């Protein structure tokens, strides 16, 4: 192991200010809520203890849910909850307040993300020398850029589109992230994607990465 789990904080961050799906974290969702579902998954994880876990929230409704689950609460500020990501150190304002060297951020907006996948992600992060780890979805398909030029390498010897012969590409899953706490203070999250080996990729099943960003997704899920 290159990292000790005692040096790693696991964080779920949530807010009620979503503009596309208002209050989605606490709306009724199949007999529960998205945030309750996420916390129940965390409780099933075996790679870390609840001592390592924090729910980062501002609104009282979310704080109350966290207290009902008896998890650590990081009380983020209203400015953090209202932030759209800039500066990064405001959105993730726990970066220099939690006593850990590394952080794993788990999305609460992916209801099909399995607790076993979270555990496997944590295990992989502990075993890697890299400061960053990022979940991705494997794709075998054809892609074009914004001027409609094909950017997928056409499989040699193929006359028709057949995804079985296309090389693999990877899409951001936006549900599991890992990085060094101190880098957030430098406005660097996970590391440098342009530097080989700085951030390693962790493929997961596409179903688990289904992220609720729109009302139709909430209803469908």
PyMOL commands that set and color helices and strands:
alter all, ss='L'
color gray80, all
select helices_A, chain A and resi 5-7+34-44+50-52+60-68+78-82+88-91+93-96+115-127+163-165+181-184+206-209+215-220
alter helices_A, ss='H'
color red, helices_A
select strands_A, chain A and resi 8-13+53-57+72-75+102-106+132-139+169-180+199-204
alter strands_A, ss='S'
color yellow, strands_A
deselect
rebuild
show_as cartoon
